[in-house]
Amino acid sequence: MTRIAYQQSNQASRPLSSIDRLIRLMSMAFVLFAGGCSEQGIQKLQGYAQGTTYHISYWSDQPVQHKALKNAIETEFGVIDKLLSNYRPDSIIEVFNGAESTEAFTTGPEIVALVKIAQSIHSISQGCYDLTIKPLFDLWGFHNENPAIPKTGAILKALPQTGMEKLAIVNETQLRKRQPDLKVDLSSIAQGYSVDKISQLLEKHGITNYLVEIGGELTTSGHKPDLQAWRIAVEKPLPGERRLHKVIDMPKDMPYAVMTSGTYHHYFDENGKRYSHILDARTGRPVTHDLVSVTIIHQNPAVADAWSTALLCLGQQDGLKIANAEKLSAFFIQEQGTELIESRSDSLTTAQPFTLH
């Protein structure tokens, strides 16, 4: 899935249309399609959260109060939403955005930790990845149902409102704006964080064999009751299609996250040209290269989430170079005419606890 999933997911006050629900349910079903072997003994939880769907599969040798677990998960989603939602005016991040001040602001350790990850990736990606891109994203209209090309003057006016260097970490619980009108959008990292938090919740309930998926982003731990690995499908990156492209056999002895960013789910066409929601923070415009999908496999879901967006922003050549330098397990798909061209980082081609085939 793409980063827009979380941006739309925070719209708790805006009901999804029946078409939105159908598309998202189809997408989630596809992600879980590669299950392969028997589901006997697996418990399932699913529902709506963050404006999208979630699916959780788990099993345990110990008794689990299924209903109590479901309630705990729903409560956790509420906590996450109150922290990170750009669609709730009372969320911590939106209160921070609305405070046009350069004084220290207490966001709590969770947001500070995410900003730390993002600052590192911003630097390594040469500024392509940037949490302060919100004014530009809003300008292009990707937060609503009617995106359109803004005027060049409007882009040039919005660009000075962005820049990760204008966001400072004061301490483990506080951030500070170096520019009062700075605004932060955590959507490119928040779904990975959400997957991680729900996974931690399962572990607190004594569950070590699970698959947690939110809006297409997921983490697995352990294996199925029949000792088979959890198997994850990577979809073919073509608009309007839900076809299997690759399958990942996940490791059985440690948790791993699979995060995919793509240009093919949220875009608009104008004058024969396609404009994706993946914006290059350096130009304020959608990326123009032919890279359409990046999948990251990593033990930290938030890190994987952010890197999948960053590498997609950079394009295949620069993205692959950085993936190799950072030893990231990354799978790239380019669309050249009617062909899909695959490439893999060095880490993905060496011996791993998972298999992509």
C-alpha positions in Angstrom: 0.0 0.0 0.0 1.0 3.6 -0.1 1.5 6.3 2.5 -1.8 7.9 1.7 -3.4 5.1 3.5 -2.6 6.6 6.9 -3.3 10.1 5.7 -6.8 9.1 4.8 -7.0 6.7 7.7 -7.0 9.5 10.2 -10.3 10.9 9.0 -12.4 9.4 11.8 -15.1 12.0 11.2 -15.4 11.4 7.5 -17.2 8.2 6.5 -15.7 6.1 3.8 -17.8 5.6 0.6 -18.9 2.1 -0.3 -16.4 2.1 -3.1 -13.5 3.1 -0.7 -14.5 0.3 1.5 -14.6 -2.2 -1.3 -11.2 -1.2 -2.7 -9.6 -1.3 0.7 -11.1 -4.7 1.6 -10.0 -6.1 -1.7 -6.5 -4.8 -1.1 -6.3 -6.2 2.4 -7.6 -9.5 1.3 -5.0 -9.6 -1.4 -2.2 -9.0 1.1 -3.3 -12.0 3.1 -4.0 -14.1 0.0 -0.7 -15.8 0.1 -1.5 -17.7 3.3 -1.3 -21.0 1.4 -1.7 -23.7 4.1 -4.5 -24.5 6.5 -5.9 -21.8 8.7 -7.1 -24.3 11.3 -6.3 -23.1 14.8 -5.8 -19.5 13.8 -7.9 -16.8 15.5 -8.8 -13.7 13.5 -9.6 -10.1 14.4 -10.5 -7.5 11.8 -12.3 -4.2 11.6 -12.0 -0.5 10.7 -9.4 1.8 12.2 -7.6 4.9 11.0 -10.0 5.1 8.1 -8.8 1.8 6.6 -9.1 -1.9 7.6 -7.0 -4.0 9.9 -6.6 -7.8 10.0 -4.9 -9.7 12.8 -4.3 -13.5 12.7 -2.8 -15.2 15.7 -2.7 -18.4 17.7 -1.4 -19.4 21.1 -0.8 -22.5 23.2 -2.2 -20.5 26.2 -5.8 -19.4 26.6 -6.5 -15.9 25.2 -9.6 -13.8 26.0 -10.5 -13.0 22.4 -13.0 -10.3 23.2 -10.8 -8.6 25.8 -8.0 -8.6 23.2 -10.2 -7.0 20.6 -11.2 -4.3 23.1 -7.6 -3.6 24.0 -6.7 -3.3 20.3 -9.5 -0.9 19.7 -8.4 1.2 22.7 -4.8 1.2 21.4 -6.0 2.5 18.0 -7.7 5.3 19.8 -4.5 6.2 21.7 -2.5 6.2 18.4 -5.1 8.3 16.7 -5.0 10.9 19.5 -1.2 11.1 19.1 -0.7 11.1 15.3 -3.8 12.0 13.4 -3.6 15.0 11.1 -7.4 14.9 10.8 -8.2 15.4 14.5 -7.7 19.0 15.6 -7.2 17.7 19.2 -4.5 15.2 18.4 -1.0 16.0 19.8 0.5 16.5 16.4 -2.2 18.8 15.2 -2.0 20.9 18.4 1.7 21.1 17.8 1.1 22.2 14.2 -1.4 24.8 15.3 0.9 26.3 17.9 2.7 29.0 15.8 5.5 29.4 18.3 9.2 28.5 18.6 8.9 27.6 22.2 9.5 24.0 23.4 6.3 21.8 23.0 5.7 18.6 24.9 4.7 15.9 22.3 5.6 12.9 24.4 8.3 10.3 23.8 6.5 8.5 20.9 6.5 11.4 18.5 10.0 12.4 19.4 11.2 8.9 18.7 9.5 9.0 15.3 11.1 12.4 14.5 14.5 11.0 15.3 14.1 8.2 12.8 12.8 10.7 10.2 15.7 13.1 10.8 18.2 10.4 10.0 16.4 9.2 6.9 15.9 12.8 5.8 19.7 13.4 5.9 20.6 10.1 4.2 18.0 10.7 1.5 19.5 14.1 0.7 16.2 15.8 1.8 13.9 13.8 -0.4 12.1 12.5 2.6 10.7 15.2 4.9 7.9 15.1 7.6 7.4 18.9 7.2 5.9 18.4 3.7 2.4 18.9 4.9 1.8 22.4 3.3 2.8 21.0 -0.1 0.7 17.9 0.3 -2.3 20.0 1.2 -1.6 22.3 -1.8 -1.7 19.4 -4.3 -5.0 18.4 -2.7 -4.0 14.8 -1.9 -5.7 15.1 1.5 -9.1 15.3 -0.3 -10.9 13.8 -3.2 -10.0 16.5 -5.7 -6.2 16.7 -6.2 -5.1 19.2 -8.9 -1.9 20.8 -10.1 -1.2 24.0 -8.1 0.2 27.1 -9.7 4.0 27.4 -9.7 3.8 30.5 -7.6 1.9 28.7 -4.9 4.5 25.9 -4.8 7.3 28.4 -4.5 5.4 30.1 -1.7 4.9 26.8 0.2 8.4 25.5 -0.1 9.9 27.9 2.5 7.3 26.6 5.0 9.0 23.2 4.9 12.4 21.7 5.9 13.3 19.1 8.5 16.2 21.4 9.6 13.5 23.7 11.0 12.3 21.0 13.4 14.4 20.6 16.5 14.4 17.9 19.2 14.7 19.5 22.6 14.7 16.4 24.7 13.1 12.9 24.8 9.6 14.4 25.2 9.7 17.8 23.5 10.1 19.3 20.0 10.6 22.9 19.0 9.9 24.7 15.7 12.6 26.9 14.4 10.0 28.5 12.2 6.5 29.2 13.7 4.4 28.2 10.7 6.1 24.7 10.4 3.7 21.8 10.2 4.5 18.1 10.5 2.8 15.1 8.8 3.7 11.8 10.3 1.7 9.7 7.9 4.7 8.3 6.1 5.9 6.6 9.3 2.8 6.4 11.5 1.3 3.2 10.0 4.5 1.4 10.7 4.4 2.7 14.2 0.8 1.5 14.5 1.7 -2.0 13.4 4.5 -2.1 15.9 2.2 -0.9 18.8 -0.5 -3.5 18.0 2.2 -6.2 17.7 3.6 -5.2 21.2 0.0 -5.4 22.6 -0.3 -9.0 21.3 3.0 -9.9 23.0 1.8 -8.4 26.2 -1.1 -10.9 26.0 1.3 -13.7 25.7 0.9 -14.1 21.9 4.1 -14.7 20.0 2.7 -16.2 16.8 0.8 -13.5 14.8 0.4 -11.5 11.7 -0.7 -7.9 12.1 -1.8 -5.9 9.0 -3.1 -2.3 8.9 -3.9 -0.8 5.6 -1.5 -3.2 3.8 1.5 -2.7 6.1 2.3 -5.6 8.3 4.5 -7.5 10.7 4.7 -11.2 11.4 6.1 -13.2 14.3 6.5 -16.9 14.7 4.7 -19.3 12.4 1.3 -20.9 11.8 0.0 -23.8 14.0 1.2 -26.3 11.4 4.8 -24.9 11.7 4.5 -23.3 8.2 5.8 -19.8 7.7 3.5 -16.8 7.4 3.4 -16.0 3.7 2.9 -12.5 2.4 1.9 -11.4 -1.1 3.4 -8.4 -2.8 1.0 -7.1 -5.4 1.7 -6.2 -9.0 2.1 -2.4 -9.0 -0.6 -1.6 -11.6 -3.5 0.8 -11.0 -6.9 -0.9 -10.5 -5.4 -4.4 -10.3 -5.0 -6.9 -7.4 -2.7 -9.5 -8.8 0.0 -11.4 -7.0 3.5 -10.4 -8.1 5.8 -12.0 -5.5 5.5 -14.0 -2.3 7.6 -13.5 0.9 8.1 -16.5 3.2 8.6 -14.8 6.6 11.1 -15.9 9.3 9.8 -18.1 12.1 12.2 -17.1 14.8 11.9 -13.3 14.9 9.4 -10.5 14.1 9.8 -8.8 10.7 7.9 -6.0 9.0 7.0 -5.7 5.3 6.2 -2.2 4.2 5.5 -1.2 0.6 5.1 2.3 -0.9 3.8 2.7 -4.4 2.8 5.5 -6.9 -0.1 3.4 -8.3 -2.8 3.7 -5.7 -3.3 7.4 -5.2 -2.7 9.7 -8.2 -4.5 11.8 -10.7 -4.1 12.3 -14.5 -4.1 15.6 -16.2 -3.3 16.5 -19.8 -2.1 12.9 -20.4 0.4 13.0 -17.5 0.1 11.1 -14.2 0.8 12.8 -10.9 1.5 10.6 -7.9 1.0 11.5 -4.2 4.7 10.8 -3.6 6.1 14.3 -3.4 9.8 15.2 -3.6 10.3 17.6 -0.7 13.1 19.3 -2.5 11.0 20.4 -5.4 7.5 20.4 -4.0 6.3 18.3 -6.9 5.4 14.6 -7.5 8.2 12.3 -8.5 8.7 11.9 -12.2 10.9 8.8 -12.4 9.7 5.3 -13.4 10.0 3.6 -10.0 6.4 2.6 -9.0 6.9 0.4 -6.0 9.4 -0.2 -3.1 9.1 -2.9 -0.5 11.2 -2.9 2.6 11.7 -5.9 4.9 13.0 -4.8 8.3 12.7 -5.7 12.0 11.5 -2.2 12.9 8.2 -1.4 11.3 8.4 2.4 11.6 11.9 2.4 10.1 10.7 0.2 7.2 7.7 2.4 6.6 9.7 5.6 6.4 12.4 4.0 4.2 9.9 2.6 1.7 8.7 6.2 1.1 12.2 7.7 1.0 13.5 5.2 -1.5 10.5 5.5 -3.7 11.0 9.3 -3.6 14.6 8.9 -4.7 14.0 6.6 -7.6 15.6 3.3 -8.5 19.2 4.4 -9.1 19.7 6.6 -6.1 17.4 4.5 -4.0 19.3 1.3 -4.7 22.6 3.0 -4.0 21.4 4.2 -0.6 19.7 0.8 0.2 23.0 -0.9 -0.4 24.9 1.6 1.7 22.4 1.3 4.6 22.2 -2.5 4.2 18.4 -2.4 3.7 16.5 -5.3 2.3 14.7 -3.5 -0.5 12.7 -4.7 -3.6 12.2 -2.2 -6.4 9.8 -2.3 -9.3 10.0 0.1 -12.2 7.4 0.5 -15.0 9.0 1.0 -18.4 6.3 1.0 -21.1 4.4 -2.3 -20.6 7.3 -4.0 -18.7 7.9 -4.2 -15.0 11.6 -4.2 -14.2 12.7 -5.6 -10.8 15.8 -5.0 -8.9 17.0 -6.0 -5.4 19.4 -4.5 -2.9 22.5 -6.5 -2.0 21.0 -7.4 1.4 17.9 -8.9 -0.2 20.0 -11.1 -2.5 22.2 -12.5 0.3 21.1 -15.2 2.8 18.2 -13.9 4.9 15.8 -15.4 7.4 13.0 -14.6 4.8 12.6 -15.6 1.2 11.2 -13.4 -1.7 10.1 -15.5 -4.7 
